[in-house]
Structure formats: C-alpha cells, structure tokens
Amino acid sequence: WVNNGKQNNVITDDGRGIDNRSFTEEEERELYEYIRDLFINHNLFIDDECIKIMAKKKWDTKYPEYKDGFKASNGWLYIFKKIWRISTRT
C-alpha cells in the first residue's frame, strides 16, 4: 500500500491486488480480533453497518491525513467477511 510505505504487486489469494486492499493483512486481523473478542465471543448481535463503522473509525484513526481514502463499501465488507469467516444477520 503506497500510503503507508508498503508496496507489493502480488495478487493475493482473495483476488485483490494491492490497489484494492485498503488495510494491510495485519490491520484486518486486528479488526477481526476486535470484532471476535467484543461481539462473537460474547454472542452479541453485530450487523454489516456496525462492521463498516468500526472499519471506518479504525481507518480514520490510523490514517488521519487520508480520511477520504477508505470507503467501507459493500464490496469491501463482503470480502472482509469472507476472508475472516464472519456471518451477520439483518
């Protein structure tokens, strides 16, 4: 990712090139672990909008100079949930 000093031209297993990956794998893992520890392990309700809000807040905290650089889109959410095997209810 160019903005945080890392650059990699390898296509990942999930089909996303580096241009489509907003968070690094470690940052996505941190977000997943936060969701797991706070919601999943305590059997609390979580929906897509909650995940989007948490992801946007994490982005804004880590990259305040690039606040418009990440949109928690439905496509991003779908891939994130697929990678980390998260299911939500509507």
N, CA, C and O of each residue as an XYZ file, in Angstrom:
360
protein
N       0.860     -1.166      0.000
C       0.000      0.000      0.000
C       0.898      1.217      0.000
O       1.766      1.356      0.861
N       0.700      2.066     -0.927
C       1.601      3.190     -1.136
C       1.535      4.181      0.018
O       2.571      4.715      0.417
N       0.360      4.444      0.565
C       0.206      5.474      1.590
C       0.912      5.146      2.895
O       1.324      6.060      3.610
N       1.064      3.870      3.225
C       1.723      3.549      4.486
C       3.140      3.026      4.267
O       3.729      2.420      5.163
N       3.688      3.263      3.068
C       5.075      2.935      2.824
C       5.335      1.531      2.348
O       6.490      1.159      2.141
N       4.295      0.736      2.168
C       4.482     -0.630      1.704
C       4.002     -0.718      0.258
O       2.985     -0.127     -0.105
N       4.722     -1.441     -0.542
C       4.275     -1.637     -1.909
C       4.516     -3.073     -2.299
O       5.599     -3.614     -2.078
N       3.514     -3.687     -2.875
C       3.582     -5.081     -3.240
C       2.701     -5.276     -4.463
O       1.531     -4.892     -4.440
N       3.217     -5.847     -5.502
C       2.451     -6.043     -6.726
C       1.871     -7.435     -6.848
O       1.350     -7.786     -7.908
N       1.940     -8.226     -5.821
C       1.455     -9.596     -5.854
C      -0.056     -9.599     -5.663
O      -0.583     -8.872     -4.820
N      -0.748    -10.414     -6.445
C      -2.183    -10.586     -6.275
C      -2.385    -11.561     -5.121
O      -1.758    -12.619     -5.081
N      -3.246    -11.210     -4.200
C      -3.474    -12.054     -3.034
C      -4.402    -13.213     -3.381
O      -5.008    -13.226     -4.452
N      -4.514    -14.181     -2.480
C      -5.359    -15.351     -2.699
C      -6.822    -14.985     -2.859
O      -7.568    -15.709     -3.518
N      -7.245    -13.887     -2.275
C      -8.643    -13.485     -2.365
C      -8.935    -12.709     -3.638
O     -10.047    -12.207     -3.806
N      -7.956    -12.597     -4.548
C      -8.181    -11.950     -5.825
C      -7.953    -10.453     -5.824
O      -8.067     -9.809     -6.867
N      -7.631     -9.886     -4.667
C      -7.435     -8.449     -4.595
C      -5.970     -8.136     -4.820
O      -5.091     -8.716     -4.182
N      -5.723     -7.231     -5.718
C      -4.368     -6.729     -5.868
C      -4.111     -5.709     -4.788
O      -5.014     -5.367     -4.025
N      -2.924     -5.232     -4.718
C      -2.587     -4.264     -3.673
C      -3.369     -2.966     -3.849
O      -3.616     -2.260     -2.872
N      -3.760     -2.643     -5.075
C      -4.510     -1.411     -5.309
C      -5.899     -1.460     -4.686
O      -6.472     -0.412     -4.385
N      -6.452     -2.651     -4.487
C      -7.789     -2.780     -3.940
C      -7.797     -3.049     -2.443
O      -8.864     -3.087     -1.830
N      -6.649     -3.232     -1.858
C      -6.584     -3.570     -0.446
C      -6.344     -2.299      0.350
O      -5.284     -1.685      0.232
N      -7.307     -1.900      1.152
C      -7.189     -0.677      1.940
C      -6.321     -0.906      3.167
O      -5.339     -0.196      3.382
N      -6.681     -1.885      3.962
C      -5.924     -2.218      5.158
C      -4.873     -3.268      4.817
O      -5.037     -4.038      3.870
N      -3.802     -3.294      5.590
C      -2.858     -4.399      5.451
C      -3.494     -5.636      6.079
O      -4.505     -5.538      6.775
N      -2.901     -6.790      5.831
C      -3.439     -8.016      6.410
C      -3.418     -7.952      7.931
O      -4.352     -8.418      8.584
N      -2.365     -7.380      8.498
C      -2.262     -7.256      9.956
C      -3.360     -6.336     10.507
O      -3.939     -6.620     11.555
N      -3.639     -5.250      9.810
C      -4.696     -4.339     10.263
C      -6.064     -5.002     10.171
O      -6.904     -4.817     11.051
N      -6.293     -5.778      9.106
C      -7.553     -6.515      9.003
C      -7.658     -7.546     10.120
O      -8.734     -7.744     10.683
N      -6.548     -8.202     10.443
C      -6.546     -9.185     11.535
C      -6.903     -8.502     12.863
O      -7.684     -9.039     13.648
N      -6.336     -7.330     13.106
C      -6.646     -6.588     14.333
C      -8.136     -6.255     14.398
O      -8.756     -6.380     15.454
N      -8.709     -5.832     13.273
C     -10.139     -5.521     13.236
C     -10.966     -6.771     13.495
O     -11.928     -6.733     14.262
N     -10.596     -7.879     12.858
C     -11.307     -9.135     13.091
C     -11.224     -9.559     14.556
O     -12.234     -9.938     15.149
N     -10.033     -9.497     15.142
C      -9.867     -9.913     16.535
C     -10.673     -9.028     17.475
O     -11.220     -9.510     18.467
N     -10.748     -7.745     17.172
C     -11.572     -6.844     17.969
C     -13.041     -7.257     17.888
O     -13.724     -7.326     18.909
N     -13.522     -7.529     16.688
C     -14.912     -7.955     16.494
C     -15.151     -9.289     17.191
O     -16.171     -9.481     17.853
N     -14.204    -10.206     17.034
C     -14.338    -11.530     17.658
C     -14.410    -11.421     19.178
O     -15.288    -12.007     19.811
N     -13.478    -10.665     19.757
C     -13.418    -10.569     21.215
C     -14.607     -9.822     21.804
O     -15.106    -10.183     22.870
N     -15.057     -8.788     21.116
C     -16.122     -7.949     21.661
C     -17.517     -8.500     21.381
O     -18.389     -8.437     22.247
N     -17.738     -9.041     20.176
C     -19.083     -9.451     19.784
C     -19.258    -10.959     19.705
O     -20.140    -11.518     20.357
N     -18.432    -11.612     18.921
C     -18.629    -13.038     18.639
C     -18.465    -13.882     19.891
O     -19.311    -14.730     20.173
N     -17.401    -13.671     20.646
C     -17.168    -14.485     21.841
C     -18.211    -14.258     22.932
O     -18.374    -15.102     23.813
N     -18.911    -13.140     22.885
C     -19.944    -12.846     23.881
C     -21.351    -13.016     23.320
O     -22.332    -12.623     23.952
N     -21.443    -13.606     22.125
C     -22.739    -13.856     21.473
C     -23.590    -12.593     21.360
O     -24.806    -12.635     21.550
N     -22.946    -11.477     21.050
C     -23.661    -10.223     20.868
C     -23.989    -10.010     19.398
O     -23.268    -10.477     18.517
N     -25.074     -9.307     19.144
C     -25.518     -9.022     17.787
C     -24.558     -8.058     17.098
O     -24.107     -7.085     17.703
N     -24.251     -8.327     15.848
C     -23.465     -7.419     15.023
C     -24.015     -7.504     13.601
O     -24.348     -8.584     13.114
N     -24.102     -6.363     12.954
C     -24.568     -6.360     11.571
C     -23.538     -5.666     10.685
O     -22.505     -5.190     11.156
N     -23.842     -5.623      9.405
C     -22.908     -5.061      8.432
C     -22.575     -3.608      8.730
O     -21.421     -3.199      8.603
N     -23.550     -2.839      9.115
C     -23.310     -1.418      9.385
C     -22.368     -1.218     10.568
O     -21.555     -0.293     10.560
N     -22.466     -2.070     11.578
C     -21.546     -1.988     12.722
C     -20.108     -2.225     12.276
O     -19.195     -1.513     12.696
N     -19.911     -3.226     11.425
C     -18.562     -3.533     10.941
C     -18.028     -2.379     10.107
O     -16.863     -2.001     10.236
N     -18.874     -1.820      9.255
C     -18.457     -0.681      8.427
C     -18.040      0.506      9.289
O     -17.034      1.158      9.007
N     -18.804      0.787     10.333
C     -18.484      1.912     11.221
C     -17.162      1.661     11.937
O     -16.335      2.566     12.037
N     -16.953      0.440     12.437
C     -15.697      0.126     13.122
C     -14.511      0.229     12.169
O     -13.452      0.730     12.549
N     -14.679     -0.236     10.946
C     -13.590     -0.177      9.957
C     -13.265      1.268      9.606
O     -12.094      1.633      9.504
N     -14.284      2.088      9.422
C     -14.065      3.497      9.079
C     -13.375      4.228     10.230
O     -12.482      5.042      9.993
N     -13.772      3.952     11.459
C     -13.124      4.578     12.616
C     -11.664      4.140     12.727
O     -10.793      4.953     13.038
N     -11.397      2.861     12.473
C     -10.026      2.363     12.517
C      -9.191      3.068     11.451
O      -8.065      3.488     11.720
N      -9.739      3.200     10.246
C      -9.022      3.883      9.163
C      -8.728      5.334      9.546
O      -7.595      5.795      9.410
N      -9.741      6.048     10.022
C      -9.575      7.462     10.371
C      -8.562      7.656     11.492
O      -7.865      8.670     11.532
N      -8.478      6.693     12.399
C      -7.520      6.769     13.493
C      -6.099      6.514     13.003
O      -5.169      7.226     13.382
N      -5.935      5.502     12.164
C      -4.602      5.140     11.686
C      -4.068      6.088     10.616
O      -2.866      6.344     10.552
N      -4.958      6.602      9.782
C      -4.546      7.453      8.656
C      -5.363      8.749      8.641
O      -6.169      8.953      7.734
N      -5.168      9.626      9.628
C      -5.991     10.844      9.686
C      -5.781     11.772      8.489
O      -6.673     12.550      8.152
N      -4.622     11.699      7.848
C      -4.372     12.556      6.696
C      -5.049     12.026      5.425
O      -5.112     12.735      4.420
N      -5.552     10.795      5.462
C      -6.229     10.185      4.309
C      -7.651      9.767      4.673
O      -8.069      8.664      4.324
N      -8.389     10.607      5.354
C      -9.730     10.228      5.810
C     -10.664      9.851      4.668
O     -11.556      9.021      4.841
N     -10.463     10.454      3.506
C     -11.319     10.116      2.363
C     -10.765      8.955      1.550
O     -11.318      8.618      0.503
N      -9.688      8.341      2.011
C      -9.042      7.265      1.272
C      -9.703      5.908      1.426
O      -9.331      4.968      0.724
N     -10.659      5.777      2.312
C     -11.305      4.482      2.541
C     -12.799      4.670      2.663
O     -13.287      5.454      3.477
N     -13.504      3.941      1.847
C     -14.960      3.896      1.927
C     -15.319      2.461      2.288
O     -14.974      1.538      1.552
N     -15.979      2.267      3.365
C     -16.376      0.919      3.783
C     -17.551      0.473      2.914
O     -18.702      0.494      3.348
N     -17.246      0.073      1.694
C     -18.275     -0.302      0.725
C     -18.805     -1.704      1.007
O     -18.223     -2.466      1.780
N     -19.908     -2.018      0.367
C     -20.462     -3.364      0.500
C     -19.499     -4.401     -0.060
O     -19.405     -5.505      0.477
N     -18.781     -4.068     -1.129
C     -17.805     -4.981     -1.710
C     -16.665     -5.266     -0.748
O     -16.265     -6.417     -0.570
N     -16.137     -4.202     -0.119
C     -15.077     -4.402      0.862
C     -15.577     -5.274      1.997
O     -14.883     -6.194      2.430
N     -16.781     -4.990      2.480
C     -17.357     -5.735      3.599
C     -17.544     -7.207      3.246
O     -17.230     -8.084      4.051
N     -18.052     -7.479      2.051
C     -18.272     -8.859      1.623
C     -16.962     -9.642      1.643
O     -16.914    -10.759      2.157
N     -15.910     -9.066      1.091
C     -14.616     -9.748      1.040
C     -14.039     -9.918      2.443
O     -13.500    -10.976      2.769
N     -14.152     -8.872      3.279
C     -13.658     -8.957      4.658
C     -14.350    -10.087      5.416
O     -13.693    -10.879      6.091
N     -15.673    -10.161      5.303
C     -16.416    -11.206      5.998
C     -16.075    -12.590      5.460
O     -16.022    -13.555      6.222
N     -15.846    -12.694      4.163
C     -15.499    -13.977      3.556
C     -14.127    -14.447      4.034
O     -13.959    -15.612      4.396
N     -13.157    -13.553      4.037
C     -11.795    -13.908      4.455
C     -11.776    -14.376      5.906
O     -11.150    -15.386      6.228
N     -12.460    -13.646      6.776
C     -12.408    -13.934      8.207
C     -13.570    -14.797      8.691
O     -13.741    -15.009      9.892
N     -14.358    -15.288      7.754
C     -15.473    -16.215      8.050
C     -16.417    -15.643      9.100
O     -16.705    -16.273     10.118
N     -16.886    -14.441      8.825
C     -17.839    -13.777      9.699
C     -19.206    -13.807      9.007
O     -19.310    -13.535      7.810
N     -20.223    -14.130      9.750
C     -21.576    -14.041      9.209
C     -22.369    -13.092     10.098
O     -22.184    -13.051     11.314
N     -23.248    -12.337      9.470
C     -24.053    -11.370     10.208
C     -25.516    -11.581      9.845
O     -25.848    -12.244      8.862
N     -26.356    -11.010     10.647
C     -27.789    -11.068     10.399
C     -28.305     -9.678     10.085
O     -27.745     -8.674     10.527
N     -29.383     -9.634      9.312
C     -30.010     -8.336      9.038
C     -31.306     -8.225      9.782
O     -31.988     -7.205      9.684
